């Protein structure tokens, strides 16, 4: 996964956060990826260092005291 796709996917998963918080997080991860690329990694390698995007987004939401399962529950309820 490249940087653009990773950031877009992470943004979708952080939809429950306020826009400013979400943008701060996305900018932080963008900067981390760019720094790793400067040090010789590919975008894909830099992103792989974060591990699963599912786990990453859960940990970020957890830090904001948001249950990541809420979004899944809300999506499944609205599609019923």
Helices and strands as residue ranges (DSSP letters): H 3-13, H 19-38, H 43-48, H 53-63, H 68-78
